[in-house]
Amino acid sequence: MQVSTLTVARPTGVRLRDVRKTFHRRRRAGRPALDGVSLDVAPGEFLCLLGPSGCGKSTLLNILAGFVPADSGEVVVGDRPVTGPGHDRGVLFQTPMLFPWLTTWQNVLYGPKARGALTPEVRAEAEALLATVGLADARDAYPHELSGGMRHRAAFARVLINRPGVLLMDEPFGALDAITRAAMQRFLLDLWQQRRTTIVFVTHDVEEAALLGDRVCVLSAPPGGTKDVLTVDLPRPRSYDDTETLAFVQAKRRIREVLEG
Ligand SMILES: Nc1ncnc2c1ncn2[C@@H]1O[C@H](COP(=O)(O)OP(=O)(O)OP(=O)(O)O)[C@@H](O)[C@H]1O
């Protein structure tokens, strides 16, 4: 994969301390969604968040993104407490966020244009990014004309143009078929290997966590707290072929034991 150096932002770290969140329903407090999560993510680290359904993975990511406020605790990205959304954090969801009435090119440039920052350098950067994500030939296509994987790659370019110090990804490949999913995992591994952007990646798939992550933070059954943080001691760069090695199978087993233990 060809990767431009233009858009590589300085990766930022993440610090969470005793983060708590309870959603209120009809003015009544429900069960806590997050019950004291503490975690550090180093600049440039690839961290996977894993846990049973409903343990608060998406809530934690939304708190980091600034979409949802924590009730208490410390949430810091880089050296700034999170008080709301910001383009220092790039967020990617299961459904790629693209405006259907804009072409790939217009979608990628949407953020800088909205901020009044559409300079010739940014346009050159957008060109380089489209080449990076393999969509140079699809710059004039609308989202409905792209395949699922292409839409995801367009969403990547749209986020990366803002030079985020951290990428927050919420089960981004969960809805893709197995072949496209493997292709996107390969794409993400290449991208991270070359840019080393900090990534917090939510998944409920043990294999995906072992393949992608430097560390895996396992959240406990609802309400979510930090159950354990495991280091995935497998060499980089990683590829899909590694999933057949004994070391990979052992890494998966260790993660599963914590998850189910
Ligand atoms: N906006 C909301 N309003 C009320 N309750 C919410 C809201 N968002 C999440 N919750 C509740 O918080 C808890 C954690 O939900 P969350 O989506 O964060 O879990 P998750 O680990 O991402 O789940 P899954 O793996 O199934 O996607 C759940 O009990 C959910 O019902």
The ligand as a MOL file (V3000), in Angstrom:
LIG
                    3D

  0  0  0     0  0            999 V3000
M  V30 BEGIN CTAB
M  V30 COUNTS 31 33 0 0 0
M  V30 BEGIN ATOM
M  V30 1 N -28.2240 6.2200 24.8680 0
M  V30 2 C -28.4940 5.2880 25.7770 0
M  V30 3 N -29.5670 5.3790 26.5860 0
M  V30 4 C -29.8540 4.4560 27.5200 0
M  V30 5 N -29.0870 3.3680 27.7300 0
M  V30 6 C -27.9970 3.2160 26.9670 0
M  V30 7 C -27.6390 4.1480 25.9390 0
M  V30 8 N -26.4810 3.7160 25.3430 0
M  V30 9 C -26.1500 2.5690 25.9500 0
M  V30 10 N -27.0520 2.2610 26.9280 0
M  V30 11 C -26.9920 1.1020 27.8240 0
M  V30 12 O -25.6650 1.0110 28.3350 0
M  V30 13 C -25.2540 -0.3440 28.4050 0
M  V30 14 C -23.9530 -0.5180 27.6060 0
M  V30 15 O -24.2590 -0.3580 26.2010 0
M  V30 16 P -23.1290 -0.3450 25.0960 0
M  V30 17 O -23.7850 -0.1740 23.7780 0
M  V30 18 O -22.0880 0.6190 25.4910 0
M  V30 19 O -22.5190 -1.8180 25.2400 0
M  V30 20 P -21.5780 -2.6410 24.2360 0
M  V30 21 O -20.5810 -3.3480 25.1080 0
M  V30 22 O -21.0420 -1.7580 23.1930 0
M  V30 23 O -22.6010 -3.6710 23.6370 0
M  V30 24 P -22.5810 -4.5290 22.2550 0
M  V30 25 O -21.3300 -5.3630 22.2710 0
M  V30 26 O -23.8190 -5.3470 22.3390 0
M  V30 27 O -22.6120 -3.5130 21.1390 0
M  V30 28 C -26.4190 -1.1840 27.9110 0
M  V30 29 O -27.1410 -1.6240 29.0190 0
M  V30 30 C -27.2520 -0.2000 27.0930 0
M  V30 31 O -28.6170 -0.5330 27.1130 0
M  V30 END ATOM
M  V30 BEGIN BOND
M  V30 1 1 1 2
M  V30 2 1 2 3
M  V30 3 2 2 7
M  V30 4 2 3 4
M  V30 5 1 4 5
M  V30 6 2 5 6
M  V30 7 1 6 7
M  V30 8 1 6 10
M  V30 9 1 7 8
M  V30 10 2 8 9
M  V30 11 1 9 10
M  V30 12 1 10 11
M  V30 13 1 11 12
M  V30 14 1 11 30
M  V30 15 1 12 13
M  V30 16 1 13 14
M  V30 17 1 13 28
M  V30 18 1 14 15
M  V30 19 1 15 16
M  V30 20 2 16 17
M  V30 21 1 16 18
M  V30 22 1 16 19
M  V30 23 1 19 20
M  V30 24 2 20 21
M  V30 25 1 20 22
M  V30 26 1 20 23
M  V30 27 1 23 24
M  V30 28 2 24 25
M  V30 29 1 24 26
M  V30 30 1 24 27
M  V30 31 1 28 29
M  V30 32 1 28 30
M  V30 33 1 30 31
M  V30 END BOND
M  V30 END CTAB
M  END
